[in-house]
Amino acid sequence: MKKAKIAFWLILIAFMALLAYQNWDFFMSEHRLRLNLFGIDESSTPELPNAILFLMSFLAGLLISYFITLFERFKLKKTIKKLNATLEANQKLLDDLKKENLSLKGETPTIANPDVATNQHEAKDSDVS
């Protein structure tokens, strides 16, 4: 799968390079953008190469999409924090219920940390011998 991704990106970059090479004259020809709002003097940009105009359009779209998803990401982070807090509370409740159930059965609760349990078993084994 990793090789397929690399091949895909190489093909895409090669295609874009070919497109730019074959249309170099178009990308380097200069145009200006004009804005004529009714009742206000016409304003325009200085003459810029088409490549710069394409790049500006791409970056404007990138910024717009970033700001649109920004609020959604904040909401999702808040939801994740709430869900993690609920998960921790439910886990604590579950542990308490397990301990209560074991105490009602008359059994000793098991230790969650295996390293501590191993050390206790080793101590018991050394006392026996």
N, C-alpha and C positions, 0 to 999 in steps of 0.2 A: 504494500500500500504506500510505503514511503517513496519507493521508486516511481510509482504512478503519480504521486503529487509533484515530485521533482520534474518528471517528464511533462506534466500538464503546465506547470509554471514556465518551463523552458519554451514550450511551444507557444504559449501566450505571449511571452516576451519577444520571441522571434517574430510572431505575427505583428505585434505592435511596432517593432523596429522596421519591418518590411513596409508597413503602412506609412510610417513617417518618412522612410527613404523615398518611396515612390511618389509621395505627395509633398515633398520638401518645398517646392515652389509655392504651393497653396498655403502651407503653414507659415512661410516667411513673407507672404504678401501682407501689406499693411492696410488696415481699415480702422475707422473710428466708430465709436458707439455714440449715438445721439439720443437725447431725452428731451422731448418737447411736451411739457405739461401745458394744458390750455391756459392761456393768459400769462404764463411765465416765459421769460426768454429761454430760447433753446440752449441747452448745455451739451457739451460733447467732450469726449476724452481725446487726448492726443492720439495720433495715429500709432497703433500698436500692431505687432505681428499677430496673425490669427492664432498662432501657438499660445501666445500669452492670453488671448481672449478665451481660448479653450481651457487653459489652466485656471484662469480666474473663475470660469463657470463651474469647473469641477470642484474647486475649493469652496465656492459659495454653497454648492449642494452638500458638500461634506460637513460644513459648519451648520447648515440648517438641519440635517439629519442628526447631528450630534446633540443640538439643543432640544430637538423634539424628543429624543430618547433619554435625555438627562433626567427629567422629572420621573420618568418611568423607572429608571435605575434607582433613584432615591426611594421611591415607594417600595420597590422590591427588596432593597436592603432593610428597610423598616420591617417588612413582612418576615424576612428571614430572621431578624433579631427576635421578633415576637414568637415565631415558631420554635426557635432554639430555646427560649425561656420556657415555653410550654413543655417542650421535650424534657428539659432538665427537671421541671417540677413533676411531671408524670413519672420520670425515672426514679426520682426520690420517693414518690408515693408508692411505686411498685416495690422498691427495695424495702420500705417500711412494712408493706403488707406481707412480703415474703418472710421478713423477720418475725412478724406477729404470727403468721401461719406456722412457722417452725417452732416458735415458743409454745404455741397451743398443742402441737403434736408432741412436745417434750424432747425435740431434737435440738442439737446445737447448730447455730447458723454456720454456714460455710464461709470461708475467707475468700474475698474476691481477688486478692493479690496472690498469684501463685508463688512468687518468690518468698513471701512471708510464710506461706503454708509449707514450702519445702524446708525452710530453716526450722520450723517447729517440729517437723517430722524427724529431721536429723537430730535435734536435741532430744526427742523422745527415744530414738534408737540408741544414742550414746548413754542414756540413763539405764536402759535395759541391760546392756552388756557390762 
